[in-house]
Amino acid sequence: MINSAPGVLLYPRIRKSPYFYASRKHGVAMYSVYNHTYHPRHYGDPIAEYWALLEGVTLWDVGVERQVEITGPDAFEFTNMLVPRDLNKCKVGQCKYVFITNEDGGIINDPVLLRLDENHFWLSLADSDVLLWAKGLAYSLGMDVQIREADVGPVQIQGPKSLDVMVDLFGDSIREVPYYYAVHKEIEGMQVVVSRTGYTAELGYEIYLHEASKYGVKLWDLIWEAGKPHGMKVIGPCHIRRIEAGILSWGCDITYETNPFEVGYGFEKTWMVDLDQEADFIGKQALQRIKQQGISRKLVGVEIDGPSVGSFNDGSMIDVFDVHDPHGLRIGEVTSACYSPRLGRNIGYAMVPIAYQELGTQLVVDTQHGPQDAVVVEKPFLDPTKDIPKRVEQAPA
């Protein structure tokens, strides 16, 4: 008999998050490995976790988001060379969602970049190796930078009641942090950076802890105690919500083999790929050529008929789903999919030839339940202007 849900071995060889021993006390039901580190995926009921995120406040162990720190006299020039965004438009204290592109324009990683000083940057990584890429480039170019993996670990506090918990932890001044900005704080002798960011498109914050290997459990327990009066729940990354919001996942929706134009960044969101900037970033010539010549495929939103395809992080979607045209020709694949309880239907992203990118195009998707009718729809599926995460209640008079 096939074991449909084999376990993940816990042993010394694979790294642990600074919050590993704290988060596992809450009953982790499933781990995966992310950035060579154990990562809690859910705690038993991903649907309940989804509703906890939408209606309350949630705490996530995201210590797997390793921080590549770039400092030194050439740090700005070097970091600006790594990414297609123009970092001259990134103020100290500001955060930016960025791509790191290779010489062909492929996406190596899509971190959140934090600019902590004129020549001090953190790259909060998705699940791919960047440290050696950055160190190798700096060495080969002879640039005066120091690149290391900092002992910094983030946790996420997400959901409509996240601000209440943050005020209890840091005071009313935390209300003043704008969307995608960061501030330095101290809490019970621990140095942290607090950013108004997250992987949810809900109101939320990330707390980046210095000396995380030393203080991780202490910070976790402090947040948990502050969150209890607000009904805080510990959850894993909510892929249902990120798919609803159009948030991409490296390794699924974007890889070394995809470029920004194919996934909807470039033609529409030119600020993500600024080809007019002076900096000669890595991949610039390739992306200029791709923009001029056009693309042959596109990541589109799809609605999929049939039974629930699961929550994406529950083990239901073991592999990509094949996509066929109505005549049976395989034309592409669904890279991420889930059943949205709020929308009441299966939704996902599909990489298809551009001939099939138009809204309303009929497709057939092979889910775990067999072939199902599907249709190309607009993405993101909810809140395209991101009004939800930008909101903050006013401080009491």
NUBADREN-297556 format. One record per atom (N, C-alpha, C): residue in one letter; y negated, x negated, z. Coordinates in steps of 0.02 Angstrom, whole numbers, padded with zeros to 5 digits, always signed. Layout:
AYXZ
...
REM end
This chain:
M+00060-00042+00000
M+00000+00000+00000
M-00062-00044+00000
I-00112-00024-00041
I-00174-00062-00045
I-00218-00044+00015
N-00244-00096+00048
N-00292-00086+00102
N-00360-00075+00070
S-00385-00013+00073
S-00447+00004+00038
S-00509-00022+00073
A-00503-00045+00135
A-00561-00070+00172
A-00543-00132+00211
P-00529-00188+00177
P-00513-00249+00214
P-00572-00273+00255
G-00557-00307+00310
G-00610-00330+00355
G-00643-00393+00329
V-00698-00412+00362
V-00733-00474+00349
V-00718-00521+00407
L-00693-00580+00393
L-00674-00627+00445
L-00735-00655+00480
L-00735-00651+00546
L-00788-00682+00587
L-00761-00749+00612
Y-00793-00803+00592
Y-00771-00870+00613
Y-00829-00919+00607
P-00821-00980+00632
P-00879-01025+00638
P-00911-01046+00572
R-00873-01045+00517
R-00898-01074+00455
R-00959-01038+00426
I-00963-00973+00435
I-01018-00934+00407
I-01073-00927+00459
R-01135-00935+00437
R-01191-00936+00483
R-01203-00868+00515
K-01234-00870+00572
K-01252-00810+00609
K-01328-00803+00611
S-01351-00742+00604
S-01422-00726+00614
S-01442-00743+00686
P-01506-00757+00698
P-01529-00766+00767
P-01517-00704+00810
Y-01506-00647+00778
Y-01496-00584+00813
Y-01423-00561+00811
F-01378-00604+00788
F-01308-00585+00777
F-01277-00556+00841
Y-01284-00592+00896
Y-01251-00571+00957
Y-01286-00511+00989
A-01349-00502+00974
A-01385-00443+00999
A-01368-00381+00958
S-01369-00388+00892
S-01358-00329+00850
S-01286-00305+00853
R-01238-00350+00863
R-01168-00329+00863
R-01151-00288+00924
K-01192-00292+00977
K-01181-00250+01036
K-01191-00176+01022
H-01224-00161+00966
H-01236-00091+00949
H-01181-00060+00906
G-01127-00098+00895
G-01069-00070+00862
G-01070-00076+00787
V-01079-00137+00761
V-01078-00147+00688
V-01011-00124+00661
A-01014-00082+00609
A-00952-00057+00578
A-00933-00097+00516
M-00982-00128+00483
M-00968-00165+00422
M-01017-00222+00414
Y-00991-00281+00400
Y-01031-00340+00383
Y-01023-00357+00309
S-01074-00390+00282
S-01066-00427+00220
S-01096-00496+00233
V-01094-00539+00183
V-01124-00605+00189
V-01183-00609+00142
Y-01240-00628+00169
Y-01304-00627+00133
Y-01339-00693+00150
N-01358-00731+00099
N-01386-00798+00111
N-01340-00839+00156
H-01275-00836+00142
H-01225-00874+00178
H-01223-00857+00253
T-01243-00796+00270
T-01251-00776+00340
T-01223-00705+00348
Y-01188-00692+00403
Y-01163-00625+00417
Y-01221-00576+00423
H-01212-00517+00391
H-01266-00468+00390
H-01237-00399+00406
P-01260-00365+00459
P-01237-00297+00473
P-01259-00250+00417
R-01211-00213+00388
R-01228-00166+00335
R-01237-00095+00360
H-01195-00075+00408
H-01207-00010+00440
H-01169-00008+00506
Y-01183+00044+00545
Y-01155+00050+00612
Y-01112+00112+00618
G-01083+00134+00562
G-01035+00188+00565
G-01051+00249+00524
D-01115+00265+00515
D-01133+00326+00479
D-01198+00313+00440
P-01194+00288+00378
P-01254+00273+00339
P-01299+00334+00327
I-01270+00394+00325
I-01311+00454+00314
I-01353+00468+00376
A-01323+00462+00435
A-01361+00471+00497
A-01415+00418+00503
E-01400+00357+00480
E-01450+00304+00482
E-01509+00320+00435
Y-01493+00349+00378
Y-01545+00371+00330
Y-01593+00420+00363
W-01565+00471+00397
W-01609+00521+00428
W-01647+00491+00487
A-01616+00445+00523
A-01652+00412+00579
A-01712+00374+00552
L-01705+00343+00494
L-01761+00307+00463
L-01816+00355+00442
L-01797+00411+00412
L-01847+00458+00386
L-01883+00495+00442
E-01850+00505+00498
E-01877+00550+00549
E-01899+00515+00613
G-01878+00453+00623
G-01893+00421+00688
G-01913+00349+00681
V-01878+00304+00715
V-01892+00233+00712
V-01826+00195+00716
T-01820+00142+00676
T-01758+00105+00671
T-01771+00031+00678
L-01720-00004+00703
L-01723-00077+00712
L-01668-00108+00670
W-01685-00160+00632
W-01639-00193+00586
W-01634-00267+00602
D-01574-00294+00600
D-01564-00366+00601
D-01569-00391+00530
V-01625-00423+00513
V-01633-00452+00446
V-01646-00527+00452
G-01616-00558+00503
G-01621-00630+00511
G-01591-00668+00453
V-01553-00634+00410
V-01525-00666+00350
V-01579-00683+00299
E-01638-00653+00306
E-01694-00668+00261
E-01723-00735+00281
R-01689-00789+00257
R-01710-00856+00277
R-01779-00872+00250
Q-01817-00910+00289
Q-01886-00926+00271
Q-01889-00997+00242
V-01904-01002+00178
V-01919-01067+00149
V-01993-01080+00160
E-02007-01131+00200
E-02076-01148+00218
E-02102-01204+00174
I-02161-01195+00147
I-02192-01244+00102
I-02260-01263+00132
T-02268-01327+00148
T-02331-01352+00177
T-02349-01418+00142
G-02408-01444+00159
G-02430-01508+00132
G-02489-01501+00085
P-02520-01557+00066
P-02580-01555+00024
P-02572-01518-00042
D-02512-01521-00072
D-02500-01489-00137
D-02465-01422-00131
A-02464-01393-00069
A-02424-01333-00058
A-02448-01274-00101
F-02514-01265-00106
F-02537-01208-00147
F-02520-01218-00220
E-02534-01277-00247
E-02520-01291-00317
E-02446-01283-00332
F-02403-01307-00286
F-02332-01303-00297
F-02307-01231-00294
T-02328-01194-00243
T-02305-01125-00236
T-02330-01082-00294
N-02391-01094-00316
N-02418-01056-00372
N-02380-01071-00436
M-02346-01129-00439
M-02306-01147-00496
M-02238-01112-00494
L-02215-01093-00434
L-02150-01062-00427
L-02147-00990-00451
V-02204-00955-00447
V-02204-00882-00457
V-02251-00861-00513
P-02236-00806-00547
P-02279-00783-00602
P-02343-00747-00578
R-02348-00730-00514
R-02410-00700-00488
R-02462-00755-00479
D-02525-00736-00486
D-02580-00783-00476
D-02598-00784-00402
L-02579-00837-00367
L-02590-00840-00295
L-02661-00855-00276
N-02704-00868-00326
N-02776-00870-00311
N-02800-00803-00286
K-02762-00751-00301
K-02779-00683-00280
K-02744-00664-00214
C-02714-00713-00181
C-02679-00701-00118
C-02719-00734-00062
K-02748-00695-00018
K-02788-00722+00037
K-02743-00749+00092
V-02771-00793+00133
V-02736-00814+00193
V-02726-00752+00237
G-02665-00742+00260
G-02649-00683+00299
G-02622-00626+00258
Q-02616-00636+00193
Q-02592-00583+00149
Q-02519-00597+00129
C-02483-00544+00113
C-02414-00548+00090
C-02411-00523+00018
K-02365-00550-00021
K-02356-00528-00090
K-02281-00524-00106
Y-02262-00471-00140
Y-02195-00468-00169
Y-02197-00509-00233
V-02152-00558-00240
V-02155-00603-00297
V-02085-00613-00326
F-02084-00634-00389
F-02024-00661-00420
F-02029-00737-00420
I-01972-00770-00413
I-01967-00841-00429
I-01926-00845-00493
T-01956-00872-00545
T-01924-00872-00611
T-01902-00942-00631
N-01850-00943-00673
N-01826-01008-00699
N-01858-01021-00767
E-01836-01075-00799
E-01867-01095-00861
E-01857-01045-00918
D-01806-01002-00912
D-01794-00950-00963
D-01827-00884-00946
G-01861-00881-00890
G-01892-00819-00869
G-01847-00776-00826
G-01785-00799-00812
G-01740-00761-00769
G-01763-00762-00697
I-01742-00713-00659
I-01765-00705-00591
I-01716-00740-00543
I-01739-00793-00510
I-01699-00830-00463
I-01698-00794-00395
N-01753-00763-00377
N-01759-00730-00312
N-01820-00685-00315
D-01822-00636-00270
D-01881-00592-00266
D-01903-00586-00193
P-01929-00640-00164
P-01948-00638-00094
P-02015-00604-00082
V-02028-00590-00018
V-02095-00576+00004
V-02126-00643+00023
L-02183-00658-00006
L-02220-00719+00008
L-02273-00705+00061
L-02276-00747+00112
L-02327-00742+00163
L-02371-00804+00159
R-02436-00794+00152
R-02482-00851+00152
R-02513-00857+00222
L-02490-00906+00260
L-02511-00913+00329
L-02572-00956+00336
D-02586-01000+00287
D-02646-01042+00287
D-02657-01063+00214
E-02710-01102+00203
E-02725-01122+00135
E-02666-01156+00101
N-02632-01200+00139
N-02575-01236+00113
N-02513-01227+00156
H-02501-01164+00175
H-02443-01148+00217
H-02414-01081+00194
F-02354-01083+00167
F-02322-01023+00139
F-02251-01015+00168
W-02231-00953+00175
W-02161-00936+00187
W-02137-00894+00128
L-02076-00908+00106
L-02042-00865+00058
L-01985-00831+00096
S-01991-00765+00107
S-01941-00728+00144
S-01888-00704+00094
L-01832-00739+00093
L-01787-00737+00035
L-01743-00676+00031
A-01730-00656-00031
A-01674-00612-00047
A-01611-00656-00051
D-01556-00627-00074
D-01491-00659-00069
D-01476-00707-00127
S-01513-00762-00129
S-01495-00816-00176
S-01527-00880-00151
D-01501-00936-00174
D-01524-01002-00149
D-01589-01023-00182
V-01638-01038-00141
V-01703-01060-00166
V-01722-01128-00135
L-01698-01142-00076
L-01718-01203-00041
L-01706-01265-00084
L-01645-01273-00110
L-01630-01332-00149
L-01667-01332-00216
W-01677-01273-00245
W-01716-01267-00307
W-01787-01294-00296
A-01819-01271-00241
A-01887-01292-00227
A-01890-01366-00210
K-01844-01391-00170
K-01844-01462-00151
K-01833-01506-00212
G-01788-01485-00256
G-01775-01524-00317
G-01835-01527-00362
L-01870-01470-00370
L-01930-01469-00412
L-01985-01514-00383
A-01995-01509-00318
A-02048-01549-00286
A-02032-01624-00294
Y-01969-01642-00285
Y-01949-01712-00292
Y-01960-01736-00364
S-01938-01696-00412
S-01942-01718-00481
S-02014-01724-00506
L-02058-01682-00478
L-02128-01682-00499
L-02171-01728-00456
G-02143-01757-00403
G-02181-01802-00361
G-02238-01769-00324
M-02229-01707-00304
M-02283-01670-00270
M-02280-01682-00195
D-02340-01683-00165
D-02347-01698-00094
D-02339-01633-00054
V-02277-01613-00045
V-02262-01552-00007
V-02202-01565+00038
Q-02199-01527+00092
Q-02141-01527+00136
Q-02108-01458+00130
I-02044-01458+00115
I-02008-01396+00105
I-01948-01395+00151
R-01941-01344+00191
R-01886-01340+00238
R-01869-01267+00251
E-01811-01256+00281
E-01793-01190+00305
E-01816-01187+00378
A-01868-01148+00389
A-01898-01144+00456
A-01853-01106+00504
D-01857-01123+00568
D-01820-01086+00619
D-01859-01023+00636
V-01860-00978+00588
V-01897-00916+00592
V-01850-00859+00572
G-01846-00807+00612
G-01803-00751+00596
G-01839-00685+00601
P-01837-00643+00549
P-01870-00578+00552
P-01824-00522+00576
V-01854-00473+00608
V-01823-00408+00619
V-01870-00356+00589
Q-01841-00300+00569
Q-01882-00246+00542
Q-01882-00187+00590
I-01941-00158+00598
I-01951-00095+00636
I-01980-00046+00586
Q-01941+00004+00567
Q-01958+00047+00511
Q-01951+00121+00529
G-01994+00162+00498
G-01991+00234+00508
G-02057+00261+00532
P-02067+00327+00530
P-02132+00357+00546
P-02155+00344+00618
K-02109+00329+00663
K-02129+00315+00733
K-02132+00240+00747
S-02128+00199+00694
S-02130+00127+00705
S-02196+00104+00735
L-02250+00136+00715
L-02315+00117+00742
L-02318+00127+00817
D-02288+00181+00842
D-02289+00194+00914
D-02255+00137+00952
V-02200+00113+00926
V-02165+00057+00958
V-02207-00006+00954
M-02237-00019+00896
M-02277-00079+00888
M-02338-00079+00933
V-02368-00021+00943
V-02425-00016+00990
V-02403-00032+01061
D-02344-00006+01080
D-02318-00021+01146
D-02304-00096+01155
L-02284-00129+01101
L-02269-00201+01105
L-02331-00244+01102
F-02379-00226+01059
F-02435-00271+01044
F-02504-00242+01058
G-02508-00179+01076
G-02573-00149+01089
G-02603-00116+01027
D-02659-00082+01037
D-02690-00043+00983
D-02714-00085+00924
S-02726-00150+00935
S-02751-00192+00880
S-02702-00195+00822
I-02638-00179+00834
I-02589-00183+00780
I-02602-00129+00728
R-02639-00077+00747
R-02657-00025+00699
R-02700-00052+00643
E-02734-00107+00655
E-02783-00134+00607
E-02751-00176+00552
V-02686-00190+00558
V-02653-00231+00508
V-02643-00191+00444
P-02674-00211+00388
P-02667-00173+00326
P-02598-00182+00295
Y-02582-00138+00249
Y-02519-00141+00212
Y-02515-00208+00175
Y-02460-00243+00184
Y-02445-00308+00154
Y-02494-00362+00178
Y-02510-00360+00242
Y-02546-00415+00275
Y-02506-00435+00337
A-02522-00493+00364
A-02486-00520+00422
A-02535-00550+00472
V-02517-00548+00535
V-02558-00576+00589
V-02513-00616+00637
H-02543-00665+00669
H-02508-00705+00720
H-02516-00670+00787
K-02461-00665+00824
K-02462-00633+00890
K-02419-00674+00938
E-02429-00660+01002
E-02386-00688+01054
E-02360-00631+01097
I-02296-00634+01115
I-02267-00582+01157
I-02219-00615+01206
E-02235-00609+01269
E-02196-00639+01324
E-02178-00712+01310
G-02229-00749+01290
G-02222-00821+01279
G-02191-00839+01212
M-02173-00791+01171
M-02144-00804+01105
M-02197-00797+01051
Q-02198-00845+01005
Q-02244-00843+00949
Q-02212-00806+00890
V-02249-00757+00863
V-02223-00717+00808
V-02277-00707+00756
V-02255-00690+00697
V-02299-00664+00644
V-02277-00593+00630
V-02325-00547+00631
V-02310-00476+00619
V-02339-00457+00551
S-02297-00430+00507
S-02320-00408+00441
S-02306-00334+00433
R-02349-00302+00394
R-02338-00231+00378
R-02301-00227+00312
T-02237-00241+00316
T-02193-00243+00258
T-02125-00215+00278
G-02081-00207+00229
G-02014-00183+00244
G-01977-00163+00181
Y-01912-00150+00189
Y-01867-00136+00133
Y-01852-00062+00129
T-01904-00020+00142
T-01891+00052+00149
T-01938+00097+00111
A-01999+00073+00096
A-02052+00117+00071
A-02070+00171+00122
E-02054+00159+00185
E-02078+00199+00240
E-02128+00158+00280
L-02164+00190+00325
L-02207+00153+00370
L-02164+00104+00409
G-02183+00040+00410
G-02141-00008+00444
G-02173-00076+00452
Y-02141-00116+00493
Y-02165-00183+00510
Y-02106-00232+00512
E-02123-00295+00502
E-02075-00349+00513
E-02104-00397+00564
I-02063-00420+00610
I-02084-00468+00661
I-02045-00533+00646
Y-02081-00586+00629
Y-02052-00651+00614
Y-02059-00694+00676
L-02003-00713+00704
L-02001-00749+00767
L-01994-00824+00757
H-02042-00862+00784
H-02035-00935+00786
H-01982-00954+00837
E-01950-01012+00825
E-01895-01035+00868
E-01844-00979+00878
A-01825-00950+00822
A-01782-00890+00824
A-01713-00907+00852
S-01688-00966+00839
S-01622-00984+00865
S-01622-00986+00941
K-01680-00996+00971
K-01685-00998+01044
K-01701-00930+01074
Y-01745-00892+01041
Y-01771-00831+01072
Y-01747-00766+01039
G-01701-00770+00991
G-01683-00710+00953
G-01659-00653+00997
V-01613-00665+01042
V-01586-00612+01083
V-01640-00584+01130
K-01682-00628+01156
K-01737-00606+01200
K-01784-00558+01164
L-01803-00575+01103
L-01849-00531+01066
L-01815-00465+01049
W-01752-00468+01027
W-01716-00407+01010
W-01714-00359+01070
D-01695-00385+01127
D-01689-00343+01187
D-01757-00314+01207
L-01810-00353+01198
L-01877-00329+01214
L-01897-00271+01168
I-01883-00278+01103
I-01898-00224+01055
I-01856-00162+01071
W-01793-00172+01086
W-01748-00116+01099
W-01772-00076+01160
E-01792-00110+01212
E-01817-00075+01272
E-01881-00037+01257
A-01925-00067+01215
A-01987-00032+01196
A-01972+00028+01152
G-01919+00024+01113
G-01903+00078+01067
G-01865+00136+01097
K-01832+00125+01153
K-01792+00178+01183
K-01830+00242+01195
P-01891+00240+01225
P-01928+00302+01237
P-01945+00340+01173
H-01943+00306+01116
H-01960+00336+01052
H-01898+00355+01012
G-01840+00349+01043
G-01778+00368+01009
G-01755+00318+00957
M-01770+00255+00966
M-01752+00204+00917
M-01677+00201+00905
K-01658+00191+00841
K-01589+00182+00821
K-01583+00114+00785
V-01527+00080+00797
V-01513+00018+00761
V-01473+00036+00699
I-01497+00014+00641
I-01464+00030+00578
I-01459-00032+00534
G-01422-00026+00480
G-01421-00077+00429
G-01471-00061+00375
P-01478-00104+00324
P-01524-00090+00269
P-01507-00023+00237
C-01557+00020+00230
C-01546+00088+00205
C-01553+00088+00128
H-01497+00079+00095
H-01500+00075+00022
H-01515+00142-00011
I-01499+00197+00021
I-01519+00262-00007
I-01594+00264-00014
R-01630+00244+00039
R-01703+00248+00037
R-01732+00198-00012
R-01703+00138-00016
R-01732+00089-00062
R-01719+00109-00135
I-01662+00143-00149
I-01651+00166-00217
I-01698+00223-00233
E-01708+00269-00187
E-01758+00323-00197
E-01826+00293-00214
A-01843+00237-00181
A-01910+00209-00187
A-01919+00162-00246
G-01864+00147-00282
G-01870+00101-00338
G-01870+00028-00318
I-01846+00013-00257
I-01843-00056-00234
I-01780-00089-00261
L-01787-00147-00291
L-01732-00180-00324
L-01693-00224-00274
S-01630-00236-00290
S-01586-00278-00249
S-01563-00337-00291
W-01581-00399-00268
W-01559-00458-00305
W-01483-00464-00301
G-01453-00480-00357
G-01381-00484-00362
G-01351-00421-00392
C-01388-00366-00389
C-01366-00303-00420
C-01412-00286-00479
D-01474-00269-00462
D-01522-00245-00513
D-01557-00302-00548
I-01564-00358-00514
I-01596-00417-00543
I-01553-00478-00527
T-01549-00524-00574
T-01510-00585-00567
T-01544-00640-00607
Y-01511-00698-00609
Y-01534-00752-00653
Y-01537-00730-00726
E-01497-00680-00743
E-01491-00660-00813
E-01540-00605-00833
T-01580-00581-00787
T-01629-00529-00803
T-01699-00557-00796
N-01745-00531-00836
N-01814-00554-00831
N-01859-00496-00808
P-01919-00511-00786
P-01963-00458-00758
P-01977-00401-00806
F-01982-00415-00871
F-01997-00362-00919
F-01940-00312-00924
E-01880-00335-00917
E-01822-00291-00922
E-01817-00243-00863
V-01843-00262-00805
V-01835-00221-00745
V-01899-00184-00727
G-01947-00182-00773
G-02006-00141-00763
G-02065-00176-00733
Y-02063-00243-00730
Y-02119-00282-00705
Y-02142-00328-00761
G-02203-00319-00783
G-02227-00360-00838
G-02269-00319-00885
F-02237-00272-00921
F-02275-00228-00965
F-02318-00179-00925
E-02286-00148-00875
E-02321-00097-00836
E-02359-00128-00778
K-02329-00176-00743
K-02358-00206-00683
K-02376-00279-00699
T-02430-00288-00735
T-02448-00354-00760
T-02468-00401-00704
W-02485-00374-00646
W-02502-00418-00590
W-02442-00457-00565
M-02380-00433-00578
M-02321-00470-00557
M-02306-00528-00604
V-02325-00522-00667
V-02316-00576-00716
V-02384-00585-00750
D-02425-00629-00721
D-02493-00640-00745
D-02492-00697-00795
L-02485-00679-00858
L-02482-00729-00911
L-02550-00756-00931
D-02603-00727-00904
D-02671-00750-00920
D-02697-00801-00870
Q-02661-00812-00816
Q-02685-00859-00766
Q-02682-00931-00793
E-02721-00974-00761
E-02724-01044-00783
E-02660-01082-00766
A-02629-01065-00710
A-02571-01103-00687
A-02514-01099-00738
D-02481-01156-00748
D-02424-01158-00794
D-02361-01151-00752
F-02348-01090-00729
F-02290-01079-00685
F-02225-01086-00724
I-02171-01098-00688
I-02106-01108-00719
I-02083-01042-00751
G-02067-01046-00814
G-02047-00987-00853
G-02103-00955-00891
K-02164-00983-00887
K-02221-00950-00919
K-02212-00946-00995
Q-02193-01001-01026
Q-02185-01000-01099
Q-02131-00952-01120
A-02076-00951-01083
A-02022-00904-01099
A-02044-00832-01093
L-02082-00817-01040
L-02104-00748-01029
L-02158-00728-01080
Q-02199-00775-01101
Q-02247-00761-01155
Q-02209-00743-01219
R-02156-00779-01233
R-02117-00766-01293
R-02081-00698-01287
I-02055-00683-01228
I-02020-00618-01218
I-02069-00561-01226
K-02129-00569-01199
K-02179-00515-01206
K-02197-00504-01279
Q-02204-00558-01316
Q-02223-00552-01386
Q-02167-00523-01429
Q-02106-00544-01416
Q-02049-00523-01457
Q-02021-00455-01435
G-02033-00437-01372
G-02006-00376-01346
G-01938-00387-01314
I-01912-00335-01283
I-01848-00339-01248
I-01797-00295-01283
S-01734-00309-01270
S-01681-00271-01302
S-01648-00222-01255
R-01662-00228-01189
R-01632-00183-01140
R-01682-00169-01085
K-01668-00117-01045
K-01716-00096-00994
K-01678-00064-00935
L-01702-00077-00875
L-01674-00046-00815
L-01709+00022-00807
V-01671+00076-00810
V-01699+00143-00808
V-01672+00181-00747
G-01705+00234-00729
G-01680+00279-00677
G-01632+00329-00708
V-01580+00346-00670
V-01533+00396-00694
V-01515+00444-00638
E-01503+00507-00658
E-01471+00556-00614
E-01400+00567-00640
I-01352+00568-00595
I-01282+00570-00612
I-01249+00632-00582
D-01217+00671-00624
D-01182+00731-00600
D-01119+00712-00561
G-01087+00763-00534
G-01022+00753-00502
G-01026+00743-00427
P-00969+00728-00396
P-00967+00719-00323
P-01009+00659-00301
S-01023+00657-00237
S-01063+00602-00209
S-01033+00534-00224
V-01077+00488-00245
V-01054+00419-00257
V-01062+00375-00195
G-01083+00405-00139
G-01088+00368-00077
G-01158+00342-00063
S-01162+00297-00015
S-01228+00273+00007
S-01242+00202-00015
F-01202+00175-00060
F-01206+00108-00087
F-01183+00054-00038
N-01200+00061+00026
N-01180+00010+00075
N-01119+00032+00116
D-01083+00082+00092
D-01024+00106+00129
D-00959+00085+00097
G-00961+00043+00045
G-00901+00021+00012
G-00877+00067-00043
S-00915+00121-00059
S-00894+00168-00111
S-00903+00139-00180
M-00958+00101-00190
M-00972+00073-00256
M-00950+00000-00256
I-00887-00011-00271
I-00859-00078-00268
I-00886-00122-00324
D-00900-00092-00381
D-00924-00129-00439
D-00974-00086-00476
V-01005-00115-00528
V-01051-00076-00570
V-01012-00018-00602
F-01049+00035-00619
F-01020+00091-00656
F-01035+00082-00731
D-00984+00087-00772
D-00995+00082-00844
D-01036+00142-00868
V-01081+00130-00916
V-01121+00182-00947
V-01102+00187-01021
H-01090+00249-01043
H-01072+00263-01113
H-01123+00310-01144
D-01130+00307-01209
D-01169+00358-01243
D-01125+00420-01251
P-01152+00477-01273
P-01112+00539-01277
P-01052+00534-01324
H-01051+00482-01367
H-00995+00474-01414
H-00941+00427-01387
G-00951+00401-01326
G-00899+00360-01295
G-00910+00285-01301
L-00964+00263-01333
L-00978+00192-01340
L-01007+00164-01275
R-00976+00111-01249
R-01003+00080-01188
R-01068+00044-01206
I-01122+00061-01171
I-01188+00033-01188
I-01220-00005-01130
G-01195+00001-01070
G-01227-00032-01014
G-01192-00019-00949
E-01229-00026-00893
E-01198-00018-00828
E-01249+00006-00777
V-01225+00046-00729
V-01265+00066-00671
V-01259+00010-00620
T-01315-00017-00599
T-01316-00075-00554
T-01320-00056-00481
S-01352-00001-00465
S-01356+00027-00397
S-01356+00102-00403
A-01320+00136-00358
A-01319+00208-00358
A-01302+00234-00289
C-01324+00295-00274
C-01309+00327-00210
C-01319+00402-00218
Y-01296+00437-00168
Y-01312+00508-00162
Y-01371+00515-00115
S-01425+00546-00138
S-01484+00557-00097
S-01479+00624-00062
P-01471+00625+00005
P-01468+00689+00040
P-01532+00730+00032
R-01588+00697+00028
R-01652+00733+00021
R-01659+00765-00047
L-01640+00728-00099
L-01646+00755-00167
L-01587+00798-00187
G-01531+00790-00151
G-01471+00830-00165
G-01436+00812-00229
R-01439+00748-00249
R-01405+00727-00310
R-01393+00652-00309
N-01350+00630-00353
N-01337+00558-00362
N-01393+00528-00404
I-01417+00470-00383
I-01470+00435-00419
I-01452+00361-00423
G-01483+00327-00470
G-01470+00255-00475
G-01510+00223-00531
Y-01495+00159-00542
Y-01527+00120-00595
Y-01474+00099-00644
A-01491+00103-00708
A-01444+00083-00761
A-01479+00035-00809
M-01445-00020-00825
M-01470-00066-00876
M-01440-00045-00943
V-01484-00024-00989
V-01461+00003-01053
V-01503-00025-01110
P-01479-00023-01172
P-01521-00043-01229
P-01583+00001-01232
I-01636-00027-01259
I-01700+00009-01259
I-01696+00073-01300
A-01648+00078-01345
A-01640+00140-01384
A-01622+00199-01339
Y-01601+00185-01277
Y-01580+00238-01231
Y-01627+00244-01171
Q-01687+00215-01176
Q-01732+00214-01118
Q-01775+00277-01111
E-01778+00319-01161
E-01823+00376-01158
E-01800+00427-01106
L-01849+00457-01071
L-01833+00508-01021
L-01796+00566-01055
G-01745+00590-01022
G-01706+00646-01049
G-01646+00624-01090
T-01638+00559-01102
T-01581+00535-01141
T-01516+00550-01103
Q-01468+00579-01138
Q-01404+00597-01108
Q-01356+00538-01110
L-01322+00527-01054
L-01275+00472-01047
L-01212+00498-01013
V-01160+00456-01010
V-01101+00468-00971
V-01088+00407-00927
V-01080+00419-00862
V-01071+00365-00815
V-01002+00371-00783
D-00964+00316-00783
D-00898+00315-00752
D-00905+00297-00678
T-00909+00347-00636
T-00912+00335-00564
T-00840+00327-00537
Q-00834+00320-00472
Q-00768+00315-00441
Q-00730+00381-00448
H-00764+00434-00469
H-00733+00500-00479
H-00717+00514-00552
G-00728+00465-00596
G-00715+00475-00666
G-00780+00485-00705
P-00776+00499-00771
P-00836+00507-00812
P-00878+00567-00789
Q-00944+00556-00784
Q-00991+00607-00762
Q-01051+00608-00809
D-01076+00667-00824
D-01137+00672-00863
D-01196+00643-00823
A-01243+00612-00859
A-01301+00582-00827
A-01360+00588-00874
V-01420+00578-00847
V-01481+00584-00887
V-01531+00532-00863
V-01569+00504-00909
V-01621+00456-00893
V-01682+00494-00865
V-01706+00471-00807
V-01763+00503-00773
V-01813+00451-00752
E-01869+00474-00729
E-01923+00429-00705
E-01901+00395-00640
K-01919+00332-00632
K-01911+00298-00569
K-01978+00267-00549
P-01994+00263-00486
P-01952+00281-00428
P-01943+00357-00424
F-01895+00376-00384
F-01877+00446-00378
F-01922+00483-00329
L-01955+00446-00284
L-01999+00475-00233
L-02060+00431-00223
D-02118+00461-00210
D-02179+00427-00188
D-02196+00366-00231
P-02210+00376-00296
P-02223+00319-00340
P-02285+00278-00322
T-02333+00309-00287
T-02394+00272-00269
T-02389+00241-00199
K-02331+00247-00166
K-02318+00217-00100
K-02369+00239-00048
D-02385+00303-00049
D-02430+00331+00002
D-02398+00330+00071
I-02331+00338+00074
I-02297+00342+00139
I-02304+00277+00178
P-02287+00218+00151
P-02293+00158+00191
P-02364+00136+00204
K-02412+00162+00164
K-02482+00142+00173
K-02517+00181+00228
R-02485+00235+00252
R-02519+00277+00301
R-02514+00245+00370
V-02567+00253+00408
V-02567+00235+00479
V-02611+00285+00516
E-02584+00315+00568
E-02623+00362+00607
E-02682+00327+00640
Q-02737+00361+00646
Q-02796+00332+00676
Q-02786+00322+00751
A-02818+00269+00777
A-02815+00257+00849
A-02847+00316+00887
P-02822+00333+00945
P-02852+00389+00983
P-02924+00375+01001
A-02965+00427+00999
A-03036+00419+01014
A-03046+00400+01087
REM end
